[in-house]
Amino acid sequence: MFQDEFNYRNVDELKASGNWEVDGLDGWGTEYYAASQVEFPGGGILRLKADVVPAAQRAALNTAARRTNIAYVSGRIMSTKAYDPVSVPAGWAPDNWAGFAYGMFEIRCKLPANGKGVWPTFWLLSAGTEIDVIDNGNDEPRRQISSGVLDWDKRNQLCATSGSKGCDTIPLGAWTCGGRSTKDGRDLSQDFNTYTVVWTPTQVTFFLNDREQYTVTSSQVQTHAYTARILANLQMTREAVAMGITHAEMDIDYITVYKPLQGQYGVSYDQSEQEYVNYVFKKPINDWLEYVSPRPGSIAVNPNNKDELFFCGTNGLLYRSLRSLDNQWVTSEVDPAQAHHRNWQINGELHFNPKHNLVTYRGHDGRLQSYSFYSGWIHGYVSPAAPLASQPSTTSGSVATATTGDLYYIGQDRQVQLLHRADTAWVHSYLSYAPTADSTAPTSTVALGDLVLDNLADGKVRVYYKGLDYRIHVLEPANETYTHYLLGGKEPVNGTVHASPGSIVASGLGSIFYIGADRAVHRYQWSGDNWVHDALTPNNQPGFLSAKGNIAWDDVKKQAVYVGADGRLQSFYQNAAGTWLHRWIDSYYNTNRFKCFMATTESAATEFPSLAVGPSGNIFYRAQNNELRFFAYTGCRYRNPTCENWSMTVAWQGLFNRTPGK
């Protein structure tokens, strides 16, 4: 119904379009509006500016405006044309209420770079309804989106019966409903983002970059079919002067309005489906606790509790994150005393033991250590202090935890060893195994890393590891001993594993996935009498499908998850026909902030993603800049107007001639 891409050279051309009003001594903050504060820097951008008014000039302005708080002169645009028949409550003058009743309203803009004190807005105002799409008069106006729906008609009714004082005591939920988008640390002043609201007779839905934030139904807050004006303005709060802010800018790329054909507001304007949505752990201001060490294996999820995980901080200390009742993740140090004990600090990957409810890791003294909770976190040692051969290897991926609670690990002598908890003590032993005919070389049973366990149905544990030959070795349980053999037999082509830690994972479905030396994702599947090899990525794979970092198994979605060469999370999954297919986890949002690293080649020492999958299928990982993030598979609506149902007809300046629906 309307579109303005602001391809003007100056504010006079904007005024000549007849679309917008720009002046006004009125203001909702400490500002008044003037055409001088609307600029066009080029490239089809409209810029709203706010500048502090010299103190000597404020008294005259306040007198002229019959105000007392003017401190800034700012920019505003307010729509003027009537696109729907003007409608106002009985007794209201219609002159100032031309605009739209219902529709999809969208702005693409860049918010001011200032912090607290600025108040960027994009909103709709009628005589009965106010819809705030951007209403960022908050502490972090460039990082949080405030939006909401107000029923002024109901407020006026309540005020009429309760008196003016009653307006201050009206229960908030009786006439307004608002919320904020997920605070994920993005800076909305660094680039342009799209903010959309869909207003229908039954509901109001807010979107940020085409993703639903939340919906307010008419049963929560009633809206009215009175025509509304569109406003975009840069307000300034009372704190702005105290904060020393002298200048602010808000850039607008375009504003558009859609309506459904033939007024069919029941036609869907979005698509609803389960998708992966990215979240960042809440980071309080000046709080570094959510930063994850770049060391491999720095994240461990509690398989018994989807709302609890542990991670190694960039300082080598152990942290615990727990989801609270308000759906926020709260992080705390497990043991502040750990900072004063160098030997207790983390020098190896984390594991959570679901049987004994403890976190294990390799400490700086080389021993396997743990933290368990008994009315408080208690530090303990697991592996023997001597001999040295019985301490875990310094190679990443040398420790694994069985569902039985037993700990398997590769010792410094490169042999697989076992720790079994008997009462309150850990009992140490070596795994006893005999090589088969295909593993008679002197180094055939020597383990390098990537120790992986497959918990079998009979309670026994099959052990896989990467040998010095970079082949996958198997220890098959047989009574009290194990039989050793090479996965794939003597032919090494298909079995060569990449040197990066965490390159092997067991699915629990008779499959082993691994990152090959060619960086492709491979699979061995037990067919009933032998292991069959599949290369899930073809030999001529594009570079971005190459795997980097560790590989993890998602038992909820039955997929192997890994990080690609493009830094984005990817996976292989089976369709209904049994064919393995590739996809990006973050398929809806190709953006750098969700990546694990920016470089085209990762360094295990500085950019390891530490991928881990929780019991609910949430994919936790270390993102670039050491952020702790996760993807959750959840319902997520995104707007999707189609030419068949929703149409935008440019109705100004005669620039285009389009037939609705064509």
CORWOLIN-V608844 format. One record per helix or strand of 3 or more residues. SS is the DSSP state (A for helix, B for strand). FROM is the first residue (numbers start at 1). LEN is the number of residues. If there is no record, write none. Layout:
BEGIN
SS/FROM/LEN
SS/FROM/LEN
END
This chain:
BEGIN
B/2/3
A/11/6
B/31/3
A/35/3
B/46/7
A/55/11
B/72/3
B/76/4
A/94/3
B/103/8
B/118/8
B/129/7
B/146/6
A/152/11
A/164/4
A/172/3
B/176/5
B/193/7
B/203/6
B/211/7
B/228/9
A/239/4
B/247/14
A/261/3
B/270/11
B/299/3
B/308/6
B/318/6
B/329/5
A/336/5
A/342/3
B/351/3
B/358/6
B/368/6
B/377/5
A/388/3
B/399/3
B/407/5
B/416/7
B/425/6
B/433/3
A/437/3
B/447/9
B/461/7
B/472/7
B/481/6
B/504/3
B/511/6
B/521/6
B/531/5
A/543/3
B/547/8
B/559/6
B/569/6
B/580/5
A/592/3
B/619/4
A/624/3
B/627/13
END
